[in-house]
Amino acid sequence: VEHMARAIKRVSVERGHDIKKYSLLTFGGAGGQHACLTADALGIDTVIVPPFSGVLSALGMGLADQRVIMDQATECPLAAAEPLEKAIEIVKQKARESLAAQGVPVAEQTISLRVRAKYNGTDSTLVVPFACHDEMRTTFEQAHKEQFGFTEPDQPIYVEAVEAEASGGGANAALNIIATGTSTSPETTTPVFTEGKRQNVPVFRRETLAPKTPITGPAIILENGGTTVLEPGWTAHLQANDTLVLERTSARTMRAIDITRPDPIMLEIFNNLFMSVAEEMGGVLAKTAHSVNVKERLDFSCAVFDRDGKLIANAPHMPVHLGSMGESVTSIMKARGGTIKPGDVFMLNDPFAGGTHLPDITVITPIFFGEEPKPHFYVASRGHHADVGGISPGSMPPNSRTIEDEGIRFSDFLLVSKGTFREAAVRDRLAEGPFPARNPDQNIADLKAQVAANERGVALVKKLASDFGRDVVDAYMAHVQDNAEEAVRRVIDRLKDGTFTYPMDCGAEVHVALSVDRMSRSVIVDFTGTSPAQNSNFNAPLAVTKAAVLYVFRTLTGEDIPLNAGCLKPIRLIVPTGCMLNPAPPAAVVAGNVETSQVVTNALFLAAGTMAAAQGTMNNLTFGNATHQYYETIAGGTGAGPTFDGTDAIQSHMTNSRLTDVEVMEWRYPVRIEEFGIRAHSGGEGAHRGGCGITRSIRFLEEMEVSILSGHRQAGPPGLAGGEPGQPGQTTLVRKGGEATTLKASDGVTVEAGDMIKIETPGGGGYGPTGDAS
């Protein structure tokens, strides 16, 4: 039930709907069996079970009109009446002709005309009925406000495409169904386990049921093609048109929950409930953010924390964010002590105070109850901002030497005070120093979106406390951590000691040793021997190192549990102070978050003997000038294992961000994507082959500063158990005259109009000797 409710919540939030304002429509043979419980999980009080609900999809297909949709790209302003009208006429004619060719005469067709509109500079389109300009603009702005929470009156509206839908030829059968039953009594009874006990409940037949007959749950209503289970606290009655309506008629009550020990069913429920909070936060953030990084690339994460700042649950967002966000929360707790007040919201990006790298800004909201002096829970969201200053656009410089080169640093900044967003103070900070932020308006917009996402999380956590009681929520926050801890201990039970030394292109090495203690079912993860902090930006803050360890051991469990602090309880982590995985300020760290984190992850999997290396880099590409700033990570191959091949062309391990669509990228930026495909034969050979990388060629149409932060340009990602390494990556600058230059793993160049950058990403390592499929 919780899985179904989570899915409905997620889709509804993404589309801007408040599900409590709606009734739940159920269909399918098993739909009625789960309807009441799912409605209770969603807070919905009315369920509609239509006639023929068990075969509703088949009925709809049989009665449906034939439909043809034709569209045509336009990419013109909404105000451009002439080209829009011409395009509309073209698609309308095509749709009519196509449907007529399928046997539906034009005279019997219905035509719907629409445009897919968006604000200039964004990717999210909304479908608007074709009408006069003013009407379409009003409709678009109303829809944008409802779905995304804001409008941009100063931004022009563009039409991405027009479409025409021709329909007709359906059965045209009006379903004038009338309930004809006369029975008001059940046909029989049957034993059912409900309300914690087995009891006999009445069984009714829908076909014989008299309209308006009240049925009180628990009860079962049978029909051809489906079964409806009426839960306690619900009543049902059949309307004259044979629609069965279920209504919640008594307040929802929770059964007493023993908090001293976890109940397996309640543990699963709370796992899903906590994850659902983070998912809904993510839905709000993606919906209300303005930047490409957050709104389209989904480079953000949301999570829930207990009163001690320990990670409880997250949505499946960015692993490098999630494992390190707890450090940000505890950093704020330490810095602010007992001065945190209701209505306060904090932001942080300082890598030496719980952050990762400066573009990743974490917004933290404490949750208070009543007059309590201290926060009881916390929620947080982290988003990768397109630019926070620094020596290069996009705040991902390839040649930074200190943290000041990388942008503006926030340690424990008060973002919201007593419910008021401190915009002037934020703008002042973003304008500080020799390298201020280049687009503070976008920073402000995304920060407001993060605050809104957190507010959604606050409301949901408070609802959990209201529904179940704070003592129960507290208890199950501990139980889900204990459950994750035990899952990791089961991994440790089958783990063997292992070591691996992982070389990097910059000359540094990451050394890790795993030492298993069978008696205590724990493991020491020791990074002693890792290179000292580098005079480059490949240093990884301690929070990032912890995130990589947490991610690896969570994935090794193979269980459907939230990534949370409990996963780290059986692990003793040794990271020497001053090494590149635990540097001191003012070390540069921008590549540590995105590059070194991938190396640490690979090294851990290799030391554990479970998986060959993935591409070991995020291939961070940044380009920009005074007008445009853009950042992306580029996929590659993953490593093979003892029973599987690696995967081609995929984001892996510490990142799972989405790549901007080619059409969108070319529309918004002065670039042209000339090649984008799988880099054949780049995966390492072996009994199981490593995944292949990709090739991506971008031609620039005006002068830009381009930066690449990457790894595995000298040697390919290692194989395992006799498997071959994957092919190393390569970044090539091709001048418009044809002259080609291979760039370094970390490099920056100025490109002119007509120049091209070609990125070939590494393949994953192979597993086992070639030809040995055993």
N, C-alpha and C positions, 0 to 999 in steps of 0.2 A: 504493500500500500504506500509506504513512504517513497519508494522509487517512482511510483506513478504520480504521487503528489509533487515530488521534486520536479519531474519533467513538466507538469502542467504549470507550476510556479515559474520555472525558468522561461518557458515560451511566453507566458503572460507578461512577465516583467520586461522581457526584451521588446515586446510590442506595446508597452505602456499601458497595460490594463490592470485594474484593481479587481482581482478575481472574486473578492467578497461581494461585489456588486452584481454578480452574475449567478445564474443557475447552472447546474452541472447536467449536461446531456449525455446519456449513456447509450451505447449501442454495442453490438457484438454479443455472441452467445454468453460470454462470461462477464460482460460489462455490468449487468445488474447485480452480480454476486459481490462486486467490490464497491458499488456506487456509494452506499451510506458511509462506509469507512473512509473512502477517498474524500468524500465531501467533508467529513469531520476533520480530516487532516488538513484540508484547505480552508476550513472555516466557512464553508458554504452550507446554507440551510435548506435549499430546495434542489431536488433531483428530478429530471424529466426522463421518463422511459417511454419513447414513442411507440406506436404500433409497429409491428414487424421489427423490433429493435435488434433481434438476433441476426437478421439478414438485411439490415438497413443499407449497407453498402451495395449489396447485390440489387436491392430494389431501386436504389438511386441510379445505378448504372443502366438498369432496364428502362427507366423513365426519362433519363437525361436527354437533353438536346445534343445534337452533334455540334461541335464547336471548332472553329478555326481562329487562331490568333496570329496575326502578322504584325511585325514591328520593323522599325527602321531607325537607325542611329541618326541623331540630328546634331547634338552638342551645340545648340544655339540658345540665345537668351529667350526667356519666356515672353519677353516683350516683342520678339521678332515675329510678327503676325504672319507675314507673307510666306517665309520658308516653312513655318509650322503648318499652315493650311495646305500648302502643296504636299508636304510629307503625309499629312493626314489623308488627303485624297488618294494618294498612291497606295497606302496600306489598306484603306477601306476598299478600294477596288480589288486589290489582290485577295483580301479575305472573302469578299463576295464571290469572286470567280472560283476560288478554291472550294468553298462550301457548295457552290452550284455544281461543280464537277463531281461532288459526292452524292448528288441526287436531291439536294434541297433547293428548290426554286428561289430566285432572288426575292420574289414577292412574299415568301414565307419566312424570310430571314429577319433577324433582329441584329442591329449593329450597335456596339458600344465602342466609344472612342475615348482613349486615355493618353496621358503623357506621363513619363517618368521624370520627375523634377527633383532638383537638388540645389542647395546653395552653392555658388561658385567657390571652388577650393575644397569641396568636400566630396565624399564618395557615396554617401548614403542617400539613395533615391526613394521618393515616395510616389505612389501612383495616384494621379489626380484626374478626374473626369475632364475631358476636353470641353472648354467653354471659352468665354471671353477672357481677356487678360486679367481684369480685376477679380473676376470670380475665381479663376484658377489660383491666383496669388493668395486670396483669402483662404481658400480651401487648403492650399499647401501649408500656409503658416499655422492654421489651426491643427492640421495633422502633425506638423513638426513639433509644435508645442506639446501635443498630447504624447507623442512617442519619445521625444528627446528632452522635453522639459524646458526648452528655450526657443527663441526665434532670433534671427539676425536681420533686423529691418534694413540695415545699411548694406547688406550683401545682395548683389544681384542673383536672381534665380535663373538657373539654366535648365533646359530640357535635354536630358541625355538621349531619350528616344521617344518616339510616338508609337502607339499600337492600336490596332483595330481588332475587335472580336466579333465575328459573325456566328450566330447560333440559330438553330432551328431543326426541325425534323424529329423532335422528341415525341413521346407517346401522347403528350397533352392530356393525360388522364388525371383528373382531379381525384384525390384520395378522400372521397366523402365517406369516411369510415364512421360507423355508428356502433357504439357498444350495445349489444343486444342481450347480454347475460341478465339473469334474474336472481342468482344465488347471493345470499348475504352471509352464508356460513362456510367454514372450512370443509374441505372434502375429507381430510384426515389430519393426523398429527405425525410428527417424526422427531426422533431425538437429535438435538443439535447442541454442540458445545459453545456456549456464549456466556458472557459475563462471568467468566472463570468457573463455570460449572456446566454439567450436562443436564438439559431439560427438554421436555417435549414442547414443540412449537406447532402452531396451526399451519396447514398447507392449503393454499387457495389455487384455483385454476383461473387464469385471467379471462379465458374465453367465456366462462360461465358467471363471472363476477358482475353483480349489478352495479351500475354507475352510482357514484357518491357513497358507496358502502365504505365506512371507515374501518381501516385495519390498523391495529396497533402492534408495533414490534415488541418482541421478536416474532417474525413470521416469514414464511416462504411463499412466493407467488410464482407458479409454474406457467409456462406457455410454450407453444411450439417454437423451438429455436432459441430459447433462453430461459434463465432463472433469475429472479430478483430476490435478494436476501434483505429483508427489512430488519434493521438492527434495533435493539432497545433504544427508546427515546425518540424513535421515528414513527410517523403514521403515514398511511398511504390511502389514496382514493382514486378510483377510475373515473375520468371525465367522460362526458357523453360522446366525445370524438375518439374514445378508446385510448387516450393518452393517460398513462399511469403517472401520477405526481406523488413524490415522496417528500415529506416535510419534517424537519427537525422540530419537535414540539416541546421538548424539555431541555434544560441547560445541559451542556456537555459536562460530564463528570469523569474525573480520572480515578481509576482504581488505585488503591493504596499501593505504593511502591516501596519495597524494602531497599533502603539505600546502603545497607551494611555490606551487601554483596551484589555483584552485577547479575542481573537476569539476562540470559543470552538474547532473548527477544528484544528487551528494552535497550540492550547495548547496541543492537543493530539499528533500532529506531533512533537512538540518540546520535549514532554515527551519521546517519542520514540527515537528521535535523541540523546538526552543527554544520555539516557540509552544505546543506541547503541555504543556511544563512550566508555563507561565503559566496555561494553561487548567485544568490539574489543581489548581493552587493556588487558582484562583477557585472551583472546585467544592468544595474543602474549606472555603473561607471562607464561601460561601453556605450550606453544610451545617451549619456549627458556630456561626455567628453567632447572636445573640439579637435584635438590633434590627430594626425594620421597614426602616430605611434600607438595611442591608446584606443582610438575608435575603430581603426581598420586593422592595424597589425596586432592588436590585443596584447600589447607588451605591458601587462599590468598583473597584479595579484591582489587577492583579498583574503583575509583570515580572521579567526576568532581566537582570543587569548583569555586565560583565566586571571584571577586576581594577582597572581605572581608574575604575569607576563609570559607564561608558558604557552606555546602554540598548541591549540586544541584541535582545530580543523581548518581546512582550506578548500577552496575550489581547485579543480585541476588547471591551475594557471602556470606561472613560471617557476620551475623548481629552484632556481638560484635565488629568487625572491623569497619563496616561502620558508625555506630552511633558515633564512637569516633575519626574517622580520621580528622574531622574538627578541633578538639582540637590540633592535631599535626600540621596542616597547620597554624593555628593562632599562635601557639607557635613559629614556625619559623619566621613568620611575625614580631612578637614582638621582638624576639632575634636579628634578622638581620636588622630590621628597613629599612632604605632606601639604604642599601648596597647591596641588591640583584641585580645581573647583569644577562643579557642574557647569556645562556650557563652554569649557575649554577644549580646544583641539590643538594638537601640536604637529609640527612637521620637522622632518630630519632627513638629511642625506649624507651626513658626515661619516666617511668610512671608518673613522677612528672612534666613533661613538655609536656603533651598531648599524651603520649604513653599508652599502656595497660599493657603488661608484656614484659620482655626483649627479648624473642624469636621472638616477633612480631616486625619486622623492617619496618618502613614506609619510602618510598622514595618519595620525593616531588619535582615536577618540575614546576617552574613558567612559565607563557606564556606571552611573550612580543610582542608588535606590533610596528614595525618601530623603531623610536628613542624615544619612550615613556620611561620615567625614572622609571616607576613602573610597576609591573606585572598587566596584565588585568584579567587573570584567572589563575587557578592552576589545575594540575592533580596530583594524588597520587596513589601509590600502596603499599599495606602492605602484607608481606608474613611471615609465621611462619617458622623461620630458625631452622634447626635440632639441632643446638648447638651454643650457644654464650658464652660458658664458664660456670663458676659457679661450685658449689661443687659436682655436679653429672652430668653424661653424659645426654645430651638432655636438659639441663638447666631448668628442671622442678623438683627441689629437693623437697621432702616431708617435710623436716625439716629445711628449710631456715628461718632465723630470721631477716636478713637485706637484703636490695637490693643488696649489694655486694656479698652475697652468691649465687645470681641467675645469674650472668654473667656480661658481659661487657656492660656499659651504654653509649649510644650516645645521646646527648641533641640536638645539632644543628650542626651536623657534615657536612662539605662541602664535598660531595661525588664526584661531578664533578665540575671542575672549568674551565670556558671558553671552555667547550666542551671536556675536558680531564678528563678521569676517574682516580682518585687519588688512584691507587691500593696500592702503597707502604704505604701511610698514613693509609689506611684502615687496612692493614696487621699489621702495628705497633700497632694500637689501639686494634685489636683483640688479640694481644699477650701480652697485659698489665696485670698487677696485678697477684695475687697468683693463679687465676683460669682462664687461658686464654681459648680462643675458641679451640676446639679439631680438627676441620676440616675447617680451614680458606679458603682452595681452594673452598669448596662448598659454603661457605658464599659469596665469591667473584663472583662465577658463578651466584648465584641467584640474587645478587645485580645488576649485569650487565643485567640480564633478566628483573628486575624491571625497570631499566633505559630505556631499549628498549621498554617496555610496555608503559612507560610514554611518550616516544617520539612518539609512535603511537597516543596516546591521544592528544598530542600537535598538531600534523598534522591534526587530525580530527576536533579539536576545531577551528583551524585556517581556515579550509575549511568551517565550518559552518559560521564563520564570513565573509568569502569571498562570500559565496553563498547568505546569507541573509542580511549581513551588521552587524557591531558590535552593533549598536544601537538596532537592532531587537533582537540579541542574548542576550544582556544585559536585554532588557525588558522582554523577555520570561524566563530568569533565575529568574527574580523577580516574574513573573506571575505563574510559576510552584510552587514556594514557597507559594505564596498566595493561590493557589488552594489546596495545601496540608494543609495549615493552616485552610481553610474553611472545608475541609474534617474532620479534627480533631475536629473542633468546632461542627460539626454535631454529632460526637461521644459523645462529652461532653453534648450536648443537651439531650441525653437519658441516661447519666451516673448518678448514685446515689452516695452520700457520702458513704465511706466505709473505714474500717481499717483492717489490718491484722498484726499479729506478727508471724514471721516465725523462728522457732528454728533450729539451725544448730548443727551438730555433735560435733563441737569444743566448744560448750557451749555458743556461741554468738547468738544474735537474730537480725534479721532485722525487724524493725517496720516501717510501711508505713501507712499514712492516706491520703485519697483522699477527698478534699473539693471542691465541685462544686459551682461556682457562676453563677446562671442562667442569671443574667442581663448582665454580660460581656461575657458570654459564654466561660468561662475560668475555669481552675482547678488548685488547689494547690496540688502538690505532696510533702508531707512532711515526711522526714525520721527521724525526731526528735524522740528520744527514742531508736534508733539503738545502738548497743553495741559500746564501744570505740574501737579504733584501737587495734588489737590483737598482741600478741607476737608469731605470726605464720605468714604464708604467705597467709591467707585468706582475707587480706585487699584488697579492690577494689579501684583503682584510680578513681577520680571523673569522668574522661572521660568514664570509663566503666559503672558507674552508669547512666550517661546521655544516653549512648548507649542503656541500657536496657529500660529506660523510652521511648526513641524514638521508639524503636522496638515495644513495647507493644501498644502504641497509633497508630502507623502506621498499625499494624495488625488489630486493632479494627475498622479501617475505612472500611475494606472489599472492598476497591476500588483499581483499577489498577493504582496506582500513584507511582512515584519514592519515595523511602525513602529519605527525604531531610530536611534541617534545618527548613523549614516552619512548619513541624509537631510539633516543640517545641514552636512556638510562643504563642499559647494559654495556655502554661503550665508554672506555676511558680514553680521552683524546689528548695526545701529547704533540704540541706544536711549539717548537722552541721560539722564544721571543727574539725578534730581530731577523728571523728567516723570512723568505719571500712570501710565506703563507701566514705570517703574523708580523707585519712590518710596523715600524713606528712612524709617526708623523715627522716630517711632511712628505713622506714617500708618495710618489705617483701610483695610482691604482686602477686607472680606467680600464686597462686591458685585463687586470686580474679577475674582475667580475665576469668577463665574457670569454676570456681565453684560458687563463690559468685554472679557472673552475672546471673547464672541460678536461684539462690535463689531470687534475686531481681525481676526477671521476673515472677517467680511463685507468689511471694508475691503481685505483682501488679495485676495480673489476679484474684487472690483470693480476694483482697480488692475490685476489681471492680465487683466481683460476676459473672464473665463470664466463668470461666474455672477452673477445678480442677488442682492440681499441676502435671506437667510433672515430669520426673525422678529427676529433680533438681540437676543434676551433669553431667559432661562429662566423668566421669570414666577415667581420664587421666592416661594412662599406658606408662611408659618409661622404656626401657632397653638398656644396652650398656656396652661396655668395650673400650679398646684402639682402637679396629678395627671397631666396629659396634656401631651405635647409631640409635635408633628407637623410634618414639612417635606416639601414636594414641589416639583418643577419641572413646569411645565405646557407641553405641546406647542403648536406653532403651525405656520405654513406655511413652506415652503422656497422659495428663489428659483428662477426659471426660467433656462434656458440657451439657447444657440443651436439646440439640437436637442431640447429637452425642456421639458415643463411642470414647475412646482414640485409638491411633494407636500403633500397636505392633512394637518393634524393629526398631526404627527410630531415627536419630539425630534430636534434637528439639531445638527450640528457638534460643539461641545465637550461635549455631554452626550448620553447615550443611556440614561438611567435609565428604569426601568419605573414606571408609575403604579400606586398601590395600587388593587386592585379596589374598586368601589363598595360591594359587600356587606361586604367585609372592613373597609373604612373606617368604615362605619356601625355595624358590630358593635363595633369597638374604641374608637371615639371618640364623644362626644356631639354628633354632627353628622348632617345628612341632605343627600344630594346631590339637588338638585331639578332640575338641568338639566346635561346633559353631551353635547355634540354638536358637529358641524362648524359653524363660523361662515360661513354661505354668503356668497359674493361678496366675501370679504375679501382674496382674492389680487389682486395687481396685474394689470391688463390688459396685453395685448401680443400679439405674434405667438405667443408662448408665455406662458401664464398662470402667475402665481405661485400657490403653494399657499395654501389657506385655513387660517385659525386655528381655534380652538375656543371654545366658550362653556361655562363651568363655574360653576354656582351652588351654594353651600354654605350651608345654614341651620344655625345653632348652637343647641344645646339647653341650653347653660349658659354662664355668663360665661367669656369667653376674651380673651386678648391676641392680636391678629392683626396680622401684619406682611406687607407686600408689598414685594419688591425687584424692580424690573422696568425695562424700557426701551421705547422707541418708543411712548410714550403721547402725544407731541405731534405727531410726524411719522412717517409709515409707512416701512418698510424700502425703500431706494431700488431702482428698477428699473435696467436696463442696456440700452444701445444703443437708446434710445427707448422702452423699456418703462415702464409706470406703477408708482409705488410701491404696496406693499401697504397695506391699511388699518391705521392705528395701533391699538394695544390700548387697553383701558379697564378700570379696576377700580372697581366701584360698591358702596358700602355702602347696603343697603336695611334701614332699621329696621323692627321688627315692625309699626309703625303705618303703613308704606308710604312714609315720607320717604326720599328717595334722595339720596346725596351721592357725587360723583365723587372718588375718592382720587387722590393724587399718585402719580407713578411709584414713589417710595420713600415709604412711609407706614406708620403704625401706629395702630391704633384698639383700643379696648375694646368688645367686643360683648356684648350681653345675650342671654339666652335668647329665641329668636324672630327675632333679627336675621339678615341674609343678606349674604354677599359674592358678587358676580357678577364673574367674571374673563372678559374677552373678549380673546383673544390676537391678536397681529398676523398678517397674511397676508404671504406672501413677495412680493418684487418681480417684475414681469413683465420679459420680454426682447423687445426689438424693437418697432417700431411696430405698433399693432393693425391686423390685416388683412394684414400682410406676413408670410406664412408661408414666404418664401424663406430 
